[in-house]
């Protein structure tokens, strides 16, 4: 599946509790598995919330 990143958080915490920045950013075009993420509907728009580890690759920024 293909999609566009609309927003990202600050990152994930590692085992030491430090925040590790994400490699993806808003506007990136990405590939992800068909059953990845959690579907949500916000203001009538269907979106997916997913972990960066669910992203298979970045096509372009």
Buried (B, 14 or more C-beta within 10 A) or exposed (E): EEBEBEEBEEEEEEEEEEEEEBEEEEEBEBEBEEEBBEEEEEEEEEBBEBEBEBBEEBEEE
